[in-house]
């Protein structure tokens, strides 16, 4: 390879006054093509929990665990399912007060007093079923049950068998995965392209199918280390196939448009500018030409100036062309 380069430079020096580069090896060329395609961005992200589907279970009373139904982290539960049966002196007193009010107002009707006693139980978040049982059976149970507020998985629990707990503390966290987020990095120079993106398709190594997502939000903060923003996508996940933490590949594309294009192999970047080598006047001669380009996809540039459809440029060995061009003072 070094010998070939020396031979090429030698022959170019013989004709340095000529403002073209004569290449004496087999040069492959390509033509500027007009294609209909969509701008695209490829990025990578991770599945995360949709924060609007996270439910903290925080009793408004303190107490003691009698039976722990949700006894394992990541157990799947349904809305209204029993999580734990507890004894709470505060709740038992509120139940007794309600029962006494029922008995008192039986012969002395006082709707306001009865409603006030019932509201106290409701504000303690006692299940409506338990309140109805007091009215029906004229008896207050010593225990109350904490129910799941949503379908999902137990992501956190702070109770074990025979535990005690205080009011306001989070004893369970239920996470619904019927919808999830995907967070991915967008480089700041891709923001103008992102404005035209219409389609988001996701794939992950652990699953065969692809998923369609919708744009949720572009976080208004730049990560200075990566010079990127975080884009949040939202997607349906009713089968719960996607799990938080899963790695995803995201292909983003805009509506199709017509562009003049060249393969990336035909364009050389040098000192912040882009060049191609166009066919010269005589056979085997090529000269560098500065052009403006924009990325269409990882393999293709959009040609924005100078060249026209059908123009022919070199498509290989650009580093040799570059070396000869420097020797001949063409840059």
C-alpha positions in Angstrom: 0.0 0.0 0.0 2.9 2.4 0.9 4.6 1.6 -2.4 1.4 2.3 -4.4 1.0 5.6 -2.6 4.6 6.6 -3.5 4.1 5.8 -7.1 0.9 7.8 -7.3 2.6 10.8 -5.7 5.6 10.5 -8.0 3.4 10.6 -11.1 1.4 13.6 -9.7 4.6 15.5 -9.1 5.4 15.1 -12.8 2.4 17.3 -13.6 2.0 19.5 -10.5 1.1 22.5 -12.6 -2.1 20.8 -13.7 -5.0 21.5 -11.2 -6.3 18.0 -11.4 -5.4 14.8 -9.7 -4.5 11.9 -12.1 -5.1 8.5 -10.5 -3.5 5.5 -12.2 -5.4 2.8 -10.4 -8.8 1.4 -10.8 -11.2 4.1 -9.6 -14.8 3.3 -8.7 -17.3 6.1 -9.2 -20.9 6.7 -8.3 -23.5 9.2 -9.5 -25.6 11.7 -7.6 -29.1 10.2 -7.4 -32.5 11.7 -6.8 -34.3 9.5 -4.3 -37.4 9.6 -2.3 -36.6 8.8 1.3 -37.2 9.8 4.9 -34.7 11.4 7.2 -34.0 9.1 10.1 -32.2 9.0 13.4 -31.1 5.9 15.1 -30.6 6.0 18.9 -30.6 3.7 21.9 -32.6 3.9 25.1 -33.9 2.1 28.1 -37.4 1.2 29.2 -38.5 3.1 32.3 -41.6 3.2 34.5 -44.4 5.7 33.5 -44.4 7.9 36.6 -48.1 8.6 36.3 -48.7 4.9 36.8 -46.9 4.6 40.1 -49.1 4.2 43.2 -47.8 4.6 46.8 -49.9 2.8 49.4 -49.7 5.0 52.5 -52.2 4.2 55.3 -53.6 7.2 57.1 -53.3 5.3 60.4 -50.7 3.2 62.2 -51.1 -0.4 63.2 -49.8 -4.0 63.1 -49.8 -6.7 60.5 -52.2 -9.6 61.0 -51.9 -11.3 57.6 -49.5 -10.2 54.9 -51.0 -11.2 51.5 -48.5 -9.3 49.3 -45.6 -11.0 50.8 -43.1 -10.8 47.9 -41.6 -8.0 45.9 -42.7 -7.9 42.2 -45.8 -10.0 43.0 -48.5 -9.2 40.4 -51.7 -7.8 41.9 -55.1 -6.6 40.7 -56.9 -3.4 41.6 -58.9 -4.1 44.8 -56.9 -7.2 45.7 -56.0 -7.6 49.4 -52.5 -6.5 50.2 -52.5 -6.8 54.0 -54.9 -7.4 56.9 -54.0 -5.1 59.9 -55.1 -4.2 63.4 -55.2 -0.5 64.1 -56.5 1.0 67.4 -57.3 4.2 65.6 -59.5 2.5 63.0 -61.2 0.3 65.6 -62.1 3.4 67.6 -63.5 5.0 64.5 -65.6 1.9 63.7 -66.9 1.8 67.2 -67.9 5.4 67.0 -69.7 4.8 63.8 -71.5 1.7 65.3 -72.5 3.7 68.4 -73.8 6.5 66.2 -75.9 4.0 64.3 -77.4 2.7 67.5 -77.9 6.2 68.9 -79.6 7.6 65.9 -81.9 4.5 65.5 -84.4 6.1 68.0 -83.1 9.7 67.6 -82.7 10.3 63.9 -79.8 12.6 63.1 -78.6 12.3 59.6 -75.8 14.8 60.1 -74.3 13.0 63.0 -74.4 9.6 61.2 -72.9 11.0 58.0 -70.1 12.7 60.1 -69.2 9.3 61.7 -69.1 7.6 58.3 -67.0 10.3 56.7 -64.4 9.8 59.4 -64.0 6.2 58.3 -63.9 7.2 54.6 -61.1 9.7 55.4 -59.1 7.0 57.0 -59.5 5.2 53.6 -61.4 2.3 55.1 -62.8 0.1 52.3 -66.5 0.8 51.5 -67.3 -2.9 51.9 -66.1 -2.8 55.6 -68.3 0.2 56.3 -71.3 -1.5 54.8 -70.7 -4.6 56.9 -70.9 -2.5 60.1 -74.2 -1.1 59.0 -75.5 -4.6 58.0 -74.2 -6.7 60.9 -74.2 -4.0 63.6 -70.8 -5.2 64.6 -67.3 -3.6 64.1 -64.5 -6.0 63.1 -61.2 -5.5 65.0 -59.3 -5.7 61.7 -59.2 -3.8 58.5 -57.8 -4.6 55.0 -55.6 -2.5 52.8 -56.4 -3.0 49.1 -54.3 -2.5 46.0 -55.1 0.8 44.3 -54.3 -0.5 40.8 -53.3 -3.4 38.6 -49.6 -3.9 38.6 -46.6 -5.2 40.4 -45.3 -4.7 43.9 -42.1 -2.9 43.3 -41.5 -1.9 46.9 -42.8 -3.2 50.3 -41.7 -2.3 53.8 -43.8 -4.9 55.7 -43.0 -8.4 56.8 -45.0 -10.8 58.9 -45.9 -9.3 62.3 -44.5 -5.9 61.3 -45.8 -2.6 62.7 -46.2 0.6 60.7 -46.9 4.2 61.3 -49.3 6.5 59.6 -48.2 8.3 56.4 -45.4 5.7 55.7 -45.3 4.0 52.3 -45.9 0.3 53.0 -46.2 -0.7 49.3 -45.5 0.7 45.9 -47.6 -0.7 43.0 -46.5 0.0 39.5 -48.7 -0.5 36.5 -46.8 -1.5 33.3 -49.7 -1.3 30.8 -47.9 1.8 29.5 -44.2 2.5 29.8 -41.7 5.1 28.8 -38.5 4.8 26.8 -35.8 7.4 27.4 -33.1 7.9 24.8 -30.3 10.4 24.0 -30.6 12.9 21.2 -27.4 14.8 20.2 -28.0 18.5 20.1 -27.1 18.7 16.4 -30.0 16.3 15.7 -32.7 18.6 17.1 -33.6 20.2 13.8 -34.1 16.8 12.3 -36.1 15.7 15.3 -38.7 18.4 14.6 -39.8 16.5 11.5 -39.8 13.0 13.0 -43.2 11.3 12.7 -42.5 7.7 13.4 -40.8 5.9 16.3 -40.1 2.2 16.0 -38.5 0.3 18.9 -36.9 -3.1 19.1 -35.1 -5.0 21.8 -32.7 -8.0 21.6 -34.8 -10.1 23.9 -38.0 -9.9 21.8 -38.7 -10.6 18.2 -41.5 -8.1 17.6 -41.2 -4.3 17.2 -43.2 -1.6 19.0 -44.6 1.7 17.9 -44.2 4.6 20.3 -45.3 8.2 20.5 -43.3 11.3 21.4 -43.9 12.3 25.0 -41.4 15.0 25.9 -38.0 16.4 25.2 -36.4 17.1 28.6 -35.3 20.8 28.7 -31.8 20.1 30.1 -28.6 19.3 28.2 -26.3 16.6 29.5 -22.9 18.5 29.2 -20.8 15.3 29.3 -22.6 13.7 26.4 -23.8 16.9 24.7 -27.2 15.4 24.4 -30.8 15.8 25.4 -33.1 13.1 26.7 -36.2 12.3 24.7 -39.1 10.5 26.3 -41.3 8.2 24.3 -44.5 6.5 25.5 -45.9 3.2 24.3 -48.7 0.7 25.1 -47.5 -2.4 26.9 -50.7 -4.2 27.8 -49.1 -7.6 27.6 -46.3 -6.3 29.9 -43.6 -7.7 27.5 -41.4 -4.6 28.0 -39.9 -4.4 31.5 -38.1 -1.4 33.1 -34.4 -1.4 32.4 -34.6 -3.2 29.1 -32.3 -1.9 26.4 -33.9 -0.8 23.1 -32.9 0.4 19.7 -35.0 3.2 18.4 -35.4 4.1 14.7 -37.0 7.5 14.1 -38.1 8.6 10.7 -39.8 11.6 9.1 -42.2 11.7 6.1 -40.6 10.7 2.8 -39.2 13.6 0.6 -37.1 13.8 -2.5 -33.4 14.4 -2.1 -30.2 14.5 -4.1 -28.0 11.9 -2.4 -24.5 10.4 -2.3 -23.3 7.4 -0.3 -21.1 8.4 2.7 -18.2 6.5 1.1 -18.1 9.2 -1.7 -17.8 12.2 0.7 -14.7 13.1 2.7 -14.7 15.5 5.7 -11.7 17.6 6.0 -11.1 20.6 8.4 -14.8 20.8 9.0 -15.7 20.9 5.3 -17.0 18.2 3.0 -15.4 17.3 -0.3 -16.0 15.0 -3.3 -13.7 14.2 -6.2 -15.4 14.8 -9.5 -14.4 13.4 -12.9 -12.0 15.7 -14.7 -11.7 16.8 -18.3 -9.6 13.8 -19.3 -9.9 10.2 -18.5 -8.3 9.2 -15.2 -8.3 12.8 -13.9 -10.2 13.9 -10.7 -10.3 17.1 -8.7 -11.6 17.9 -5.3 -14.8 19.9 -5.0 -16.3 21.4 -1.8 -20.0 20.7 -1.3 -22.6 21.1 1.4 -24.2 17.9 2.8 -26.6 16.8 5.5 -27.0 13.4 7.0 -30.1 11.5 5.7 -29.3 8.2 7.4 -26.1 6.4 8.6 -25.2 5.4 5.0 -26.3 8.4 3.0 -25.7 12.2 2.6 -28.2 14.7 1.2 -26.3 16.9 -1.3 -27.4 20.5 -0.7 -25.2 22.4 -3.2 -23.0 22.5 -6.3 -23.8 19.0 -7.6 -26.7 17.9 -9.8 -28.5 14.6 -10.5 -26.3 12.4 -12.6 -22.9 14.1 -11.7 -20.2 11.5 -11.3 -17.8 11.4 -8.3 -15.2 9.0 -6.9 -16.5 6.4 -4.5 -13.4 4.7 -3.2 -9.8 5.3 -2.0 -10.5 8.9 -1.0 -7.5 9.0 1.4 -5.2 8.5 -1.7 -7.1 11.2 -3.6 -6.6 13.5 -0.6 -2.9 12.8 -0.4 -2.4 13.7 -4.1 -4.6 16.7 -3.9 -2.4 18.1 -1.1 0.8 17.5 -3.0 -0.7 19.3 -6.0 -1.9 22.2 -3.9 -5.6 21.7 -4.8 -6.9 22.5 -1.3 
